Amino acid sequence: MNAYDFSGKVAFVSGAGRGFGRRAAEMLAKGGARLVVTDHTDELVNATVSTLAASGAEICGLSGDIAVEETSEKLAALIAERHGHLDLALNNAGIAQPQVRLHETESRLAERVIAVDLMGVFYAMKHQIPLMLSTVERTGSQCAILNVASAAGLMGSPKLAAYSAAKAGVIGLTRTAAVEYGRKGIRVNCICPSFTKTEMVTAPLETSPHGREKAEANMVAFNPMQRLGEIDEVVDAMLWALSPANSFFNGQALSIDGGLSA
């Protein structure tokens, strides 16, 4: 994985307890960033904070439900209290949904997926942007937000209607924010991975009635590279998108999907 310089930057990561978020937090810390992290349980947050702090990172965290606006308010207050500003935000937290046809999808499930995966990103940006505007005004340095969408937000995704809709919404939020705030010194982009070896993807494979091998083969059948993505392949793109050196990258939905969207 490439090394990126985030020295002196204050970075926020949601969903930092495992998967993309945990690995991204590790690499941001390795690059010199000071971190504020969140996940939905104290156990997940504390595990990341204690592990990275032991390796020398400056890090603090707070657990909460990102589908509740108060969580983003509290996180913004924590960032302001600890650091006084925010340079980078990786809005990564999200949930999946069981594969089920649209007309058989429980409405409460659809509402929850949209609340976490779309409204969670909206609330996060709503409270991150004022901190970043203050950063730009005071220091003149550029800030960056990276939202995690999905290949499912770029194309039709059978049996994932609510998830696909939420992730398509994240892409819309990202592009709109990029247009609104690019001239203010805030870059806003999103990344659109396809199936990758995170717990969200691998756990259902383990319990598939068809068996792990066949279930995975079915999952990657339409991918030109015929495999699942690796966590580091996606996280490296995240770091590239957030890097201060990448100063003209704005308003994009970057596919990391083995060619699936092609």
C-alpha positions in Angstrom: 0.0 0.0 0.0 1.2 3.5 -0.9 2.3 5.9 1.9 0.5 9.2 2.0 1.5 12.3 4.0 -1.2 13.5 6.4 1.1 15.1 8.9 -0.7 17.6 11.1 -4.1 16.9 9.6 -7.1 16.2 11.8 -9.1 13.3 10.3 -12.5 11.9 11.1 -13.4 8.2 10.3 -16.8 6.6 10.8 -17.3 2.9 10.9 -13.7 2.7 12.2 -14.2 -0.5 14.2 -13.5 -2.9 11.4 -13.3 -3.3 7.6 -12.5 -0.3 5.4 -12.8 2.1 8.4 -10.4 0.3 10.7 -7.8 -0.1 8.0 -8.2 3.5 6.8 -7.8 4.8 10.3 -4.6 2.8 10.7 -3.1 4.2 7.5 -4.2 7.8 8.2 -2.5 7.5 11.6 0.6 6.0 9.9 0.6 9.1 7.6 0.7 11.4 10.6 -3.0 12.4 11.0 -4.6 13.1 14.3 -7.8 11.0 14.5 -11.4 11.2 15.7 -13.3 7.9 15.1 -16.7 6.5 15.6 -18.6 3.3 15.3 -22.0 2.1 16.7 -20.7 0.4 19.9 -18.2 1.4 22.6 -16.5 -2.0 22.1 -15.6 -1.3 18.5 -14.5 2.3 19.1 -12.4 1.4 22.1 -10.7 -1.4 20.3 -9.6 0.9 17.5 -8.6 3.7 19.9 -6.6 1.5 22.2 -4.8 -0.3 19.4 -3.8 2.8 17.5 -3.0 4.8 20.6 -0.6 2.0 21.6 1.2 2.4 18.3 1.7 6.1 19.0 -1.3 7.7 17.2 -3.1 10.7 18.6 -6.7 9.4 18.6 -10.0 9.7 20.4 -13.5 8.3 19.7 -17.1 8.3 20.5 -19.8 5.7 19.7 -23.2 6.3 18.4 -25.9 5.7 15.8 -25.1 7.8 12.7 -28.7 7.6 11.6 -29.4 10.0 14.6 -28.3 13.6 13.9 -27.3 14.1 17.5 -24.4 11.7 17.0 -22.9 13.9 14.3 -23.5 17.0 16.5 -21.6 15.3 19.3 -18.8 14.2 17.1 -18.4 17.7 15.6 -18.3 19.1 19.2 -15.7 16.5 20.1 -13.5 17.5 17.1 -13.9 21.2 17.9 -13.0 20.6 21.6 -10.0 18.4 21.0 -8.5 20.0 17.9 -10.4 23.2 17.0 -10.7 22.3 13.3 -11.2 19.4 10.8 -9.2 18.8 7.7 -10.4 15.4 6.4 -13.5 13.3 6.8 -14.1 9.7 5.7 -17.8 8.9 6.0 -17.6 5.2 5.8 -20.1 3.7 8.2 -23.0 1.9 6.7 -25.1 -1.3 6.8 -26.1 -3.9 4.2 -29.5 -5.4 3.6 -30.6 -9.0 3.0 -31.0 -9.9 -0.6 -34.8 -9.7 -1.3 -36.9 -8.5 -4.1 -38.3 -5.0 -3.8 -41.9 -5.9 -3.3 -40.9 -8.4 -0.6 -38.7 -5.9 1.3 -40.0 -4.9 4.7 -40.6 -1.2 4.8 -39.0 -0.8 8.2 -35.9 -2.5 6.9 -35.8 -0.1 3.9 -36.2 2.9 6.2 -33.4 1.8 8.4 -31.0 1.2 5.5 -31.8 4.6 4.1 -31.5 6.2 7.5 -28.0 4.8 8.1 -26.5 4.8 4.6 -27.9 8.0 3.3 -29.1 10.2 6.1 -26.1 9.3 8.2 -23.9 10.8 5.5 -26.1 13.8 5.2 -25.9 14.5 9.0 -22.2 13.9 9.0 -21.5 16.4 6.2 -24.0 18.9 7.7 -21.9 19.1 10.8 -18.4 18.6 9.3 -18.7 21.4 6.7 -18.9 24.3 9.1 -15.7 23.0 10.8 -14.0 22.8 7.5 -15.2 26.2 6.4 -13.6 27.6 9.5 -10.4 25.6 8.8 -10.1 27.1 5.3 -10.9 30.6 6.5 -8.3 30.4 9.3 -5.5 28.5 7.6 -6.1 28.8 3.8 -5.5 25.1 3.5 -7.8 22.8 1.5 -10.1 20.3 3.2 -11.6 17.0 1.9 -14.6 14.8 2.5 -14.8 11.2 1.1 -18.1 9.4 1.3 -18.4 5.7 0.8 -21.1 4.8 -1.7 -21.1 1.6 -3.7 -21.2 0.1 -7.2 -24.8 -0.6 -6.2 -25.4 3.1 -6.3 -24.2 3.4 -9.9 -26.3 0.6 -11.5 -29.3 -1.5 -10.9 -28.7 -4.0 -8.1 -31.3 -6.9 -8.0 -32.6 -7.7 -4.6 -30.8 -4.7 -3.0 -33.4 -2.0 -3.7 -33.1 0.0 -0.5 -29.3 -0.3 -0.3 -28.9 0.7 -4.0 -31.2 3.7 -3.5 -29.3 4.9 -0.4 -26.0 4.6 -2.1 -27.3 6.4 -5.2 -28.4 9.1 -2.8 -24.9 9.4 -1.4 -23.5 10.0 -4.9 -26.1 12.7 -5.4 -25.2 14.3 -2.0 -21.5 14.1 -2.9 -21.8 15.8 -6.3 -24.0 18.5 -4.9 -21.7 19.3 -2.0 -18.7 19.3 -4.4 -20.4 22.0 -6.5 -21.5 24.0 -3.5 -18.2 24.0 -1.6 -15.4 23.4 -4.2 -14.9 27.2 -4.4 -14.8 27.4 -0.6 -11.8 25.1 -0.4 -13.6 21.8 0.4 -13.2 18.9 -2.0 -16.1 16.3 -1.8 -15.9 12.9 -3.5 -17.2 9.4 -3.0 -15.9 5.9 -3.7 -17.9 3.1 -5.1 -16.5 -0.3 -4.3 -18.1 -3.6 -5.4 -18.0 -6.7 -3.3 -14.9 -6.7 -1.2 -13.6 -9.0 1.6 -15.1 -7.1 4.5 -17.2 -8.8 7.2 -20.3 -7.3 5.6 -19.7 -9.3 2.5 -18.0 -12.5 3.8 -20.4 -13.2 6.7 -23.4 -14.0 4.5 -21.1 -16.2 2.3 -20.3 -18.3 5.3 -23.9 -19.0 6.1 -25.2 -19.4 2.5 -27.2 -22.6 2.0 -25.3 -23.1 -1.2 -22.0 -23.2 0.5 -19.2 -20.6 0.7 -17.5 -21.5 -2.6 -20.6 -21.5 -4.7 -22.0 -18.4 -3.1 -18.8 -16.5 -3.7 -18.7 -17.7 -7.3 -22.2 -16.4 -7.9 -21.3 -13.1 -6.3 -18.4 -12.5 -8.6 -19.9 -14.1 -11.7 -20.4 -10.8 -13.6 -17.2 -9.1 -12.5 -14.6 -9.0 -15.3 -11.9 -9.9 -12.8 -13.9 -12.8 -11.3 -12.9 -12.2 -7.7 -13.7 -10.2 -4.6 -11.8 -7.0 -3.9 -9.2 -6.8 -1.2 -9.7 -4.3 1.7 -6.3 -2.6 1.0 -7.2 -2.1 -2.7 -10.1 0.0 -1.7 -8.4 1.8 1.2 -5.5 2.8 -1.0 -7.9 4.6 -3.2 -9.5 6.2 -0.2 -6.2 7.6 0.9 -5.4 8.8 -2.6 -8.8 10.6 -2.7 -8.2 12.3 0.6 -4.5 13.2 0.1 -3.8 16.9 0.2 -1.6 16.3 -2.8 -4.7 15.4 -4.8 -6.0 18.9 -4.9 -8.0 19.0 -8.1 -10.0 15.8 -7.6 -13.6 16.9 -6.8 -17.2 15.8 -7.3 -16.4 12.3 -8.5 -17.8 8.9 -7.9 -14.7 6.7 -8.1 -15.4 3.0 -9.0 -13.1 0.4 -7.4 -14.9 -2.6 -8.7 -12.7 -4.7 -11.0 -14.5 -3.4 -14.0 -18.0 -4.3 -12.9 -19.4 -0.9 -13.8 -17.8 -1.0 -17.3 
